[in-house]
Amino acid sequence: MPTIDLVDLQKKKVGTVDLSPQVFGCEPCATLVHEAVIMQRACERRGTASTLRRGEVSGSGKKPWKQKHTGRARAGSLRSPVWRHGGSVFGPKPRSYAYSMPKKKYRAALQSALSAKVAEGKLFVVSDLSLQQPRTKLLAQALRQFSVGAHALVIIGKSQSEIFQAAENLSDVKVLSADQLNVYDIVRAHVILISERELGPVSEVWS
């Protein structure tokens, strides 16, 4: 069972806490994590690329010139793909790139990602992760104590609306609840902060 330090918002140690071995102490599997990230990113694609086929471009349907005795190549339409301003051949059309992977595999990938963050020392359990006022400045000062780099992930309860409001103006901070956790946000986070009281819900949802 992994055990890490319990800290406050000033990053001072106030005790220790035991983490769930199923969620935070499993053997990391890079293959599973990679598969989950690719799937998640594919589901986020808009898929709005669209080209015009030969039946959709503007132009007459009349035969440009007669079939024979002109000395020119045969032509049946001004909208032919071989002509300038002609239609596209096998061009993209709006489509969905979304697909799914088995729930057990995705759960294992998320457990692997969390376990890797614990092993790297990038996951901090905060005893009281709350703000007196929903102010961006207060949250930024608190995160600065943890040497936040490119991106930070904060895991709190849904009732802590002041954290959600304070993080709205911080582009490098993502705030999620236990049931909103996903592999991509965990992987891209430089530092993960989780409230002590959210360890139970995270373990319950993802064990």
Backbone as numpy.savetxt, mean C-alpha at the origin, in Angstrom:
# Nx Ny Nz CAx CAy CAz Cx Cy Cz
8.84 -16.48 22.86 8.00 -15.28 22.86 8.88 -14.04 22.86
8.79 -13.19 21.82 9.64 -11.99 21.77 9.24 -10.98 22.84
10.23 -10.35 23.43 10.02 -9.32 24.44 10.78 -8.07 24.04
10.10 -6.94 24.01 10.75 -5.68 23.66 10.44 -4.64 24.73
11.15 -3.52 24.65 10.98 -2.46 25.62 9.65 -1.73 25.41
9.07 -1.31 26.51 7.88 -0.46 26.49 8.35 0.96 26.76
8.05 1.88 25.83 8.56 3.25 25.94 7.40 4.23 25.99
7.74 5.47 26.38 6.74 6.55 26.33 7.00 7.40 25.10
6.28 8.51 24.97 6.41 9.35 23.79 7.75 10.07 23.73
8.52 10.07 24.82 9.86 10.63 24.81 10.92 9.55 24.56
10.44 8.36 24.22 11.31 7.21 23.92 12.11 6.76 25.13
11.56 6.98 26.32 12.19 6.52 27.55 11.57 5.20 27.96
12.40 4.26 28.35 11.93 2.94 28.72 11.15 3.00 30.03
9.96 2.43 30.01 9.13 2.40 31.21 8.80 0.97 31.62
9.30 0.00 30.87 9.05 -1.41 31.20 9.31 -2.28 29.99
8.82 -3.50 30.05 8.92 -4.43 28.93 7.56 -5.02 28.63
7.41 -5.55 27.44 6.13 -6.12 27.03 6.40 -7.36 26.19
5.58 -8.38 26.38 5.68 -9.61 25.60 4.79 -9.51 24.37
5.34 -9.89 23.24 4.60 -9.86 21.99 4.12 -11.26 21.62
3.05 -11.30 20.87 2.52 -12.58 20.42 3.52 -13.26 19.48
3.93 -14.49 19.79 4.91 -15.16 18.91 4.34 -15.50 17.54
3.03 -15.65 17.43 2.43 -15.97 16.15 2.45 -14.79 15.18
2.33 -13.58 15.73 2.24 -12.39 14.89 3.58 -11.66 14.79
4.32 -11.61 15.89 5.55 -10.82 15.92 6.82 -11.65 16.02
6.69 -12.96 16.11 7.88 -13.77 16.33 8.07 -14.92 15.36
7.43 -14.85 14.19 7.58 -15.94 13.23 8.81 -15.71 12.36
9.18 -16.71 11.59 10.33 -16.62 10.70 9.94 -15.81 9.46
10.63 -14.69 9.21 10.28 -13.86 8.04 10.47 -14.62 6.73
9.51 -14.44 5.82 9.56 -15.07 4.50 9.43 -13.97 3.45
10.55 -13.63 2.82 10.56 -12.53 1.85 9.69 -12.85 0.64
9.60 -14.11 0.27 8.81 -14.49 -0.91 7.32 -14.18 -0.69
6.81 -14.53 0.48 5.40 -14.26 0.78 5.13 -12.76 0.83
6.03 -12.02 1.46 5.85 -10.58 1.57 5.86 -9.93 0.18
6.77 -10.36 -0.66 6.84 -9.82 -2.03 5.55 -10.11 -2.79
5.05 -11.32 -2.68 3.82 -11.69 -3.37 2.64 -10.85 -2.90
2.57 -10.60 -1.59 1.47 -9.80 -1.04 1.55 -8.35 -1.49
2.76 -7.80 -1.54 2.93 -6.40 -1.96 2.56 -6.23 -3.43
2.99 -7.17 -4.28 2.66 -7.09 -5.70 1.15 -7.17 -5.90
0.50 -8.07 -5.17 -0.96 -8.20 -5.27 -1.66 -6.91 -4.82
-1.20 -6.36 -3.71 -1.84 -5.16 -3.18 -1.65 -3.96 -4.11
-0.47 -3.82 -4.67 -0.22 -2.72 -5.60 -1.01 -2.89 -6.90
-1.18 -4.13 -7.34 -1.97 -4.38 -8.54 -3.43 -3.99 -8.32
-3.94 -4.26 -7.12 -5.34 -3.93 -6.82 -5.56 -2.42 -6.76
-4.49 -1.66 -6.53 -4.61 -0.21 -6.43 -4.50 0.48 -7.80
-4.15 -0.27 -8.84 -4.03 0.34 -10.16 -5.41 0.79 -10.67
-5.43 1.95 -11.29 -6.71 2.49 -11.77 -7.17 1.79 -13.03
-6.25 1.42 -13.88 -6.61 0.71 -15.11 -7.47 1.52 -16.05
-7.16 2.82 -16.20 -7.98 3.69 -17.04 -7.35 3.97 -18.41
-6.18 3.38 -18.71 -5.55 3.60 -20.02 -6.47 3.10 -21.13
-6.62 3.92 -22.18 -7.55 3.55 -23.25 -7.06 4.13 -24.57
-7.13 3.32 -25.62 -6.79 3.76 -26.97 -7.99 3.52 -27.88
-7.98 4.16 -29.04 -9.07 4.03 -29.99 -8.74 2.95 -31.02
-9.66 2.03 -31.21 -9.50 1.00 -32.23 -9.93 1.58 -33.59
-9.76 0.80 -34.64 -10.05 1.31 -35.98 -11.53 1.64 -36.17
-12.38 1.04 -35.38 -13.80 1.35 -35.48 -14.21 2.55 -34.66
-13.25 3.15 -33.94 -13.59 4.26 -33.04 -12.93 5.58 -33.45
-11.90 5.53 -34.29 -11.27 6.79 -34.71 -12.15 7.48 -35.75
-11.95 8.79 -35.89 -12.74 9.54 -36.85 -12.22 9.29 -38.27
-13.08 9.32 -39.23 -12.70 9.08 -40.61 -13.81 8.39 -41.37
-13.80 8.56 -42.66 -14.83 7.98 -43.51 -14.64 6.48 -43.65
-15.72 5.78 -43.94 -15.64 4.36 -44.22 -15.51 4.06 -45.70
-15.42 5.13 -46.46 -15.33 4.97 -47.92 -13.95 4.44 -48.31
-13.93 3.62 -49.35 -12.67 3.11 -49.88 -11.90 4.28 -50.52
-10.64 4.53 -50.12 -9.91 5.72 -50.60 -9.77 5.77 -52.11
-9.44 4.67 -52.74 -9.33 4.61 -54.20 -9.66 3.20 -54.66
-9.81 3.05 -55.94 -10.22 1.75 -56.45 -9.13 0.71 -56.20
-9.54 -0.53 -56.29 -8.67 -1.64 -55.91 -7.47 -1.78 -56.85
-7.68 -1.65 -58.15 -6.61 -1.96 -59.11 -6.28 -0.79 -60.04
-5.13 -0.92 -60.70 -4.71 -0.03 -61.77 -4.41 1.39 -61.30
-3.96 1.55 -60.05 -3.56 2.89 -59.58 -2.06 2.95 -59.33
-1.41 1.81 -59.30 0.02 1.78 -58.97 0.29 1.92 -57.49
-0.75 1.96 -56.69 -0.59 2.11 -55.24 -1.06 0.84 -54.55
-0.65 0.72 -53.29 -1.06 -0.44 -52.51 -2.57 -0.41 -52.27
-3.13 -1.60 -52.10 -4.57 -1.69 -51.82 -4.91 -1.00 -50.50
-6.00 -0.31 -50.46 -6.44 0.37 -49.24 -7.95 0.27 -49.15
-8.43 -0.12 -47.98 -9.87 -0.28 -47.82 -10.49 0.73 -46.88
-9.63 1.41 -46.06 -10.19 2.35 -45.09 -9.13 3.35 -44.67
-9.58 4.58 -44.43 -8.67 5.61 -43.91 -8.32 5.37 -42.45
-9.08 4.51 -41.80 -8.88 4.26 -40.37 -8.02 3.03 -40.11
-7.37 2.54 -41.15 -6.52 1.35 -41.01 -5.36 1.63 -40.04
-4.99 0.68 -39.22 -3.88 0.87 -38.25 -2.54 1.18 -38.92
-2.35 0.84 -40.19 -1.08 1.10 -40.84 -0.97 2.54 -41.32
-2.03 3.29 -41.22 -2.03 4.68 -41.67 -1.87 5.62 -40.48
-1.34 6.80 -40.77 -1.27 7.86 -39.77 -2.69 8.28 -39.39
-2.91 8.49 -38.10 -4.22 8.80 -37.53 -5.17 7.60 -37.60
-4.62 6.43 -37.90 -5.46 5.24 -37.90 -5.68 4.69 -36.51
-6.48 3.67 -36.43 -6.79 3.07 -35.13 -5.61 2.29 -34.55
-5.71 2.01 -33.28 -4.68 1.26 -32.58 -4.95 -0.24 -32.71
-3.87 -1.03 -32.69 -3.99 -2.49 -32.74 -3.65 -3.06 -31.37
-4.56 -3.76 -30.77 -4.36 -4.39 -29.47 -3.92 -3.38 -28.40
-4.40 -2.14 -28.52 -4.07 -1.13 -27.52 -4.82 -1.38 -26.22
-4.40 -0.70 -25.14 -5.06 -0.92 -23.84 -6.48 -0.36 -23.81
-7.31 -1.04 -23.06 -8.67 -0.60 -22.79 -8.88 -0.63 -21.28
-9.80 0.17 -20.76 -10.04 0.16 -19.31 -10.29 -1.26 -18.79
-9.56 -1.62 -17.75 -9.69 -2.95 -17.19 -9.28 -2.93 -15.72
-9.60 -3.96 -15.01 -9.20 -4.09 -13.62 -8.00 -5.03 -13.52
-7.00 -4.59 -12.80 -5.80 -5.41 -12.57 -5.88 -6.17 -11.25
-6.98 -6.03 -10.56 -7.10 -6.62 -9.22 -7.18 -8.15 -9.29
-6.55 -8.76 -8.32 -6.68 -10.20 -8.10 -6.48 -10.44 -6.62
-6.69 -11.64 -6.19 -6.61 -11.93 -4.76 -5.68 -13.10 -4.52
-5.23 -13.21 -3.27 -4.43 -14.35 -2.84 -5.11 -14.96 -1.63
-4.88 -16.23 -1.34 -5.54 -16.86 -0.20 -5.34 -16.08 1.10
-6.38 -16.03 1.91 -6.34 -15.26 3.14 -5.24 -15.75 4.08
-5.03 -17.06 4.13 -3.99 -17.58 5.01 -2.60 -17.14 4.57
-2.40 -17.07 3.26 -1.10 -16.63 2.74 -0.89 -15.14 3.05
-1.94 -14.34 2.89 -1.79 -12.91 3.17 -1.55 -12.68 4.66
-2.25 -13.45 5.50 -2.04 -13.32 6.94 -0.60 -13.70 7.31
-0.09 -14.76 6.69 1.28 -15.17 6.94 2.28 -14.12 6.46
1.98 -13.46 5.34 2.85 -12.41 4.84 2.87 -11.22 5.79
1.71 -10.86 6.34 1.66 -9.74 7.28 2.40 -10.08 8.57
2.23 -11.31 9.06 2.98 -11.73 10.24 4.48 -11.69 9.98
4.88 -12.10 8.79 6.30 -12.09 8.42 6.83 -10.66 8.38
6.06 -9.73 7.83 6.49 -8.34 7.74 6.64 -7.72 9.13
5.68 -7.98 10.01 5.76 -7.46 11.38 6.95 -8.06 12.13
7.17 -9.36 11.96 8.28 -10.02 12.64 9.62 -9.46 12.17
9.71 -9.14 10.88 10.94 -8.56 10.35 11.20 -7.18 10.96
10.16 -6.39 11.15 10.33 -5.08 11.76 10.78 -5.19 13.21
10.26 -6.18 13.92 10.69 -6.40 15.30 12.16 -6.80 15.33
12.56 -7.70 14.43 13.95 -8.16 14.38 14.90 -7.02 14.03
14.45 -6.07 13.22 15.28 -4.94 12.81 15.28 -3.81 13.84
14.47 -3.95 14.88 14.40 -2.90 15.90 13.67 -1.66 15.45
12.76 -1.81 14.50 12.02 -0.67 13.96 10.58 -0.62 14.44
10.22 -1.47 15.38 8.87 -1.46 15.94 8.96 -1.05 17.41
8.20 -0.02 17.78 8.20 0.49 19.14 6.79 0.38 19.72
6.71 -0.12 20.94 5.44 -0.19 21.66 5.40 0.97 22.64
4.41 1.85 22.49 4.31 3.06 23.30 3.24 2.85 24.36
3.58 3.20 25.59 2.65 2.95 26.70 1.39 3.78 26.58
1.54 5.06 26.26 0.37 5.95 26.14 0.52 6.76 24.86
0.02 6.23 23.77 0.13 6.89 22.47 -1.12 7.75 22.26
-1.09 8.95 22.85 -2.24 9.84 22.74 -1.75 11.29 22.79
-2.61 12.20 22.33 -2.30 13.62 22.33 -3.37 14.37 23.11
-2.94 15.46 23.78 -3.91 16.27 24.51 -4.82 17.03 23.56
-4.26 17.42 22.41 -5.03 18.15 21.41 -4.71 17.57 20.03
-5.66 17.60 19.11 -5.42 17.07 17.75 -4.61 18.04 16.91
-3.34 18.25 17.29 -2.50 19.21 16.59 -1.35 18.49 15.89
-1.11 18.88 14.65 -0.05 18.25 13.85 1.31 18.48 14.48
1.54 19.65 15.05 2.83 19.97 15.65 3.16 19.03 16.80
2.17 18.72 17.62 2.41 17.83 18.75 2.78 16.42 18.29
2.10 15.93 17.27 2.41 14.60 16.76 3.79 14.57 16.10
4.13 15.63 15.37 5.43 15.69 14.71 6.55 15.72 15.74
6.36 16.44 16.84 7.38 16.47 17.89 7.54 15.11 18.55
6.44 14.40 18.74 6.52 13.07 19.35 7.24 12.09 18.44
6.95 12.14 17.15 7.58 11.21 16.20 9.06 11.52 16.01
9.44 12.78 16.20 10.83 13.16 16.04 11.73 12.45 17.06
11.18 12.08 18.20 11.95 11.37 19.21 12.38 9.97 18.75
11.65 9.44 17.78 11.93 8.08 17.32 12.75 8.06 16.03
13.35 9.20 15.70 14.21 9.30 14.51 13.49 8.80 13.26
12.29 9.30 13.08 11.49 8.87 11.93 12.17 9.32 10.65
12.33 8.41 9.70 12.97 8.72 8.44 11.97 9.05 7.36
11.94 8.22 6.34 11.10 8.51 5.18 9.61 8.35 5.48
9.26 7.38 6.30 7.83 7.10 6.49 7.63 6.45 7.86
6.51 6.80 8.49 6.17 6.24 9.80 4.77 5.67 9.76
4.58 4.56 10.44 3.27 3.93 10.56 2.88 3.93 12.03
1.71 4.47 12.32 1.21 4.54 13.69 -0.04 3.68 13.78
-0.05 2.74 14.73 -1.17 1.83 14.91 -1.87 2.18 16.22
-3.11 2.63 16.10 -3.87 3.06 17.27 -5.30 2.53 17.16
-6.09 2.80 18.17 -7.49 2.42 18.16 -8.34 3.41 17.37
-9.47 2.95 16.89 -10.34 3.82 16.08 -10.92 4.98 16.89
-10.96 4.84 18.22 -11.54 5.89 19.04 -10.60 7.08 19.23
-9.32 6.91 18.89 -8.34 7.99 19.08 -8.36 8.93 17.87
-9.42 9.68 17.77 -9.61 10.55 16.61 -8.59 11.67 16.56
-8.01 12.06 17.71 -7.06 13.18 17.70 -5.78 12.82 16.95
-5.39 11.53 16.98 -4.20 11.11 16.25 -4.49 11.13 14.75
-5.65 10.64 14.35 -6.03 10.65 12.94 -6.06 12.07 12.39
-6.61 13.01 13.16 -6.70 14.40 12.72 -5.33 15.05 12.66
-4.48 14.76 13.64 -3.16 15.38 13.68 -2.27 14.90 12.54
-2.50 13.69 12.06 -1.65 13.13 11.01 -2.10 13.49 9.61
-3.22 14.18 9.46 -3.75 14.48 8.13 -2.80 15.37 7.32
-2.05 16.24 8.00 -1.15 17.15 7.31 0.29 16.63 7.25
0.52 15.42 7.68 1.86 14.83 7.63 1.87 13.77 6.53
2.51 14.10 5.43 2.49 13.21 4.27 3.28 11.93 4.51
4.23 11.96 5.45 5.07 10.79 5.70 4.60 9.95 6.87
3.39 10.20 7.34 2.85 9.45 8.49 1.54 8.81 8.09
1.42 7.52 8.32 0.19 6.78 8.04 -0.35 6.25 9.36
-1.61 6.50 9.62 -2.25 6.05 10.86 -3.30 5.01 10.50
-3.20 3.84 11.12 -4.13 2.74 10.86 -4.58 2.11 12.16
-5.73 1.48 12.11 -6.19 0.67 13.24 -5.80 -0.78 13.00
-6.07 -1.65 13.96 -5.62 -3.04 13.87 -6.19 -3.76 12.66
-7.47 -3.53 12.36 -8.10 -4.23 11.24 -7.77 -3.61 9.89
-7.08 -2.46 9.87 -6.70 -1.83 8.62 -5.25 -2.13 8.22
-4.56 -2.88 9.04 -3.15 -3.18 8.74 -3.03 -3.91 7.41
-1.97 -3.60 6.68 -1.72 -4.27 5.41 -0.21 -4.39 5.21
0.18 -5.31 4.37 1.59 -5.64 4.19 2.36 -4.47 3.58
1.78 -3.79 2.60 2.51 -2.73 1.90 2.88 -1.59 2.84
1.94 -1.14 3.67 2.24 -0.05 4.59 3.25 -0.46 5.65
3.24 -1.72 6.03 4.23 -2.19 7.01 5.62 -2.22 6.39
5.72 -2.70 5.15 7.02 -2.82 4.50 7.63 -1.45 4.23
6.83 -0.49 3.78 7.38 0.82 3.41 7.64 1.72 4.60
7.18 1.34 5.78 7.37 2.16 6.97 8.81 2.04 7.49
9.42 3.18 7.76 10.76 3.18 8.35 10.69 2.86 9.84
9.63 3.35 10.48 9.42 3.11 11.92 7.94 2.82 12.12
7.66 1.85 12.99 6.27 1.51 13.35 6.07 1.78 14.83
5.07 2.57 15.15 4.68 2.84 16.53 3.33 2.21 16.77
3.23 1.44 17.84 1.97 0.80 18.16 1.63 1.05 19.62
0.40 1.41 19.86 -0.05 1.63 21.23 -0.09 0.31 21.98
0.27 0.35 23.24 0.31 -0.88 24.04 -1.05 -1.57 24.08
-2.11 -0.80 24.18 -3.44 -1.41 24.27 -3.93 -1.96 22.94
-3.20 -1.67 21.85 -3.57 -2.22 20.55 -2.84 -3.52 20.24
-1.93 -3.96 21.10 -1.25 -5.24 20.87 -2.25 -6.39 20.88
-3.22 -6.31 21.80 -4.24 -7.35 21.88 -5.08 -7.45 20.62
-5.68 -6.32 20.17 -6.47 -6.37 18.93 -5.66 -6.81 17.71
-4.41 -6.36 17.59 -3.58 -6.78 16.45 -3.34 -8.29 16.48
-3.03 -8.81 17.65 -2.80 -10.25 17.78 -4.07 -11.04 17.52
-5.21 -10.48 17.97 -6.47 -11.18 17.78 -6.90 -11.22 16.31
-6.69 -10.11 15.61 -7.11 -10.03 14.21 -6.19 -10.83 13.29
-4.88 -10.81 13.54 -3.92 -11.37 12.59 -3.21 -12.62 13.06
-3.63 -13.21 14.17 -3.01 -14.46 14.60 -3.64 -15.64 13.88
